[in-house]
């Protein structure tokens, strides 16, 4: 009995020492983590990363340090390391929808689209009314060719965040892919009402009118798009085609010529096609600019 009591006492002492040691390590990791947060706030990204790495080195179960590492790696566009950090974080903090969403988008940026969908779906189950999660799911599903699934999520994004222009625009794109043009028109008009100075929204609405063969309305929207963003080459290209359909060859030539000036050299085949279009309309394609190299003295 005496020997048993001594054994129990020794075990109790060992456990106490172990717990005290664990608490000390946790405190040390937390202190290092707070140093990392301070550096992050100061914009010292690399120094903050070093501190967060040190924190998880001391205590590998520090979920917030892993999460912060993910944020900073994502900021540096180091998506493989961001994925690794977020994966560690989600194993520790298992029911944080934002964390799963961040992991999903890190997967997406790392070109792991299927993994991205799984992570975002997990995030959506945890927070089914989060518009940002629905919007991201919608965009990814559209790019994977699942337009119906994309529309479902984007409609929910618009429902839960009715004042977010980007969500309305993305819904419009998905609806246009499905040739649901009248609904796409409404979505793009909503996006424009929320943010009238975004050129791509006007361009997208113009593309709907182009598909509906409403040339005059298409021209109005493309005109507004290039007024807001004179370097939006795709709008100049479509504008040229609309003026050609409207039998306004002079304006068509001007639009196509502007397109060539903006894109010359990027796609030789496209340059040739547009140059031929200009000549067919009775115009002269702009001459290619020659890069003159300075002679060394």
N, C-alpha and C positions, 0 to 999 in steps of 0.2 A: 504493500500500500504506500509506503514511503517513497519507493522508487517511482511508482505511478504518479504520485503527487509532484515529485521533482520533474518528471517528464512533462506533465501538464504545464507546470510553471515555466519550464524552458521553452516550450512551444508558444506559450502566451507571450513571453518576452520577445521571442523571434518574430511573432506576428506583429507585435507592437513596433518593433524596430523597422520591420518591412513596411508597415503602413506609414510610419513617420517618414521613412525614406521616400515612399511614393508621393506623399503629400509635399515633401520638399522639392521633388522633381517637378511636380505639377505647378508649384509656386514659381519655380525657376522658369519653366516653359511659358507661363502666363506673363511673367515679367519681360521676357524676351519678345513675346508676341506684342505686348503693349509698345515696346520700343519700335517694333516693325510698323505698327499702326501710326505712330508719330511720324516716322520717316515717310510713310505713304502719304500722309496729309501734307507733308512738305514737298511732295512731288519727287522724292528721291527713290525712284522705282527700284533700281538695282540694289541699293542698300536695304530697302524694305524686304525685297525678296531674300536677301542673305539672312536677315533676322528671322523671317518666317521659316526658312529652311532649318535654321538653328533651333527654332522652337519645336518643330516636329521631330528634330533629331533628339531632343531631350525627352519629348513626350509624343510618341507617334499617334496617339489618339486625340490630339488637339484638333478637333474638327474645324474650328474657325480659322486656325492658322492655315490648314490645307485649303479652305475656301478662299482666304485672302491671297494665297499663292496662285490659285486658279484665276482670280480676277486680274492679277498683275501680269501673269503670263499671257492672258488673253489680250491685255492692253498692249503688250509687246508683240502681239501676233505670233507668239510661240504656242501654237495650238496643241501640239503633241504634249508638251509639259502641262498646259492648261487642263487637258483631258485627264492626265495622270493625277493632278492635284484634286480636281473635282471628283474623280472616282474615289480617291481616298476619303474625301469629305463626305460623300454620300453613304459610304459604308459606316460612318460614325454618326452623322446626322441624317437619319433615314427618311424623315417625314417633312423636309423643307422643300416646298414646291419651287421656290426661286432657285435653290441650289440645283435641283434636278433640271430646271429650265436652262440654267447656265451650262450644265454639263451637256445638255442636248445641243446647244448652239456651239459649244466647243467642238463636239463631234462633227457638227455640220461644217464648221470652218476647216476641220481636219479632213474633210471629204469622206467622213464615215456616216453617210446619210441614213442608212438603216438603223445604226445605233442612235443617231440623233432622234429619229422618230420614236424609238422605244423610250428614250429618256424623257422626251417632251410629253409623250402619252402618260408616263408615270407622273410627271408634274401636273398634267391636266386632271388626273384622278384625284390628286391631293388638293387642287384648287380649281374646280371646274368653272369658276366664273372669272378667271384671270384673262383679260383680253389679250395681253401680250403673248401668253402661251398659245392661245388659239390662233393669233395672227401668225406666229412662227410656224405652227403646225400647218396652217393653210398655205403659206408660201412654199414650204418644203414639199407638201403633197402635190401642189401644182407642178413643181419642177420635176417630180417623179411621174407625172402624167395622170395623177389621180385628181382630175378637176372637180369631180363631184364631192370628194372628201375635202378638197381645198375650200370649196364654196361653203360647205357646212361650217367649217371652223371660222372662216372669215366673216360669215354672217353673225356668228356668236361674238367675234371680236368687235364688230360694229355695234352689236346690241349692247355689250357691256361697256363700250367706250365710244359713244355716239359722236363725240367731238374730236376724235382722232382722224385727221385727214388721210394719213397713210393707210389705215385699215380700210377705209372706204375705197381708196384707189386700188389697193391690192385685190379687194373683192371685185372691183370692176374688171381688172385684168383676167381674173379667173372666169368671170361670167362671159367675157369676150371670147376666151378660148373655147368655151362651150357654145358659142354662137347665140348666146342669150343677149342680143344686142340692146334691146329696150331696157332690160334690167341693168346692163353694163352702163348705159347712158345715164341712168339715175344715180348709179354709184359714183361715176366720175363727176357728175354735176354736184353731188354732195361734197366730194373731196375738194372741188374748186370753191364751193361756198365757204368751206372751212379754211382754205389756204389758197386764195386766188392768185398769188404770185408764183406758184410752183409751175414752171413751164411744162414739166412732163405730164401733169394732170390734163392740161389743155391738149397736149399732143395725143394722149391716150383717148380723149374724147373725140378728137379729130379722126383717129383711126377707126373708132366706132362708126362715125358718119361716113367715112370712106367705104366701109363694108356695107353700110346701108345705102350706098350710092347717092348720098345726099351731098353733092359736090360743094354747094355754096356754104353749107354749115361746116363742112370739113375745112374749107379754105379759111373761114373765120377763126377756127380753133388753131390751125397751124400758124396763121398769121400772128395770133396772140402768143403762141409758144415761142416763135422766133423773136418776137418783140421782147419777151421776158428773158430769153436766153439765145442771143444771136449765134452762138456756137453749137446749137443743138442740130447737128447735121442731119439726123434722121427726119426731123421736121421739114427741113429744106427739101430733102429728097421727095417726101410725100407731097409737099406743096407743089413741086414741079409737076408731078403726075396729075394733081387736081387741076392746075391751070391748063395743062395739055388737054384734059377731058373737057374743060370749059372753053376750049378753042382760043385761049389767050396765050398764044405762042411766045410773045415777048416776055410776059411774066414767068412762063414756064422755063424759058432759057435762063432768065435771071436767077430763078430758084435753083435750077440744076447747076449753074455756074458757081453759085455760092457753096453748094454742096461739094463740088469738086475742089474748090479752094480750101475748104475745111478738112477734106479727107485725102487729098492727093498723096499718093505714095503708100497709103495704108493697105489698099486692095487694088492691085493692077487691073484685074478683070473687071471689077466694079467701075473703076475709072474709065476704062475703055467703053463699057456699055453706056455710061452716062454721057461721055463725049460724043458717042454716035447718036444718042438721043438728041443732044443739043444741035448737032449738024442736021439731023432729020427735020428739026423744027426751024431750020434756016438760020441758026446762030453759029457762032464760032466758039469752040471750047477754049477756056483760058489756058494759056501756055504754062507748062510746068516750070516751077522756079528752079533755077540752077544754083546749087550750093557752091559758091566761089570760095576756094581755100586761099588764105593769105600766104603769099610767098615769104619764106623765111629769108631774112637778110643775112 
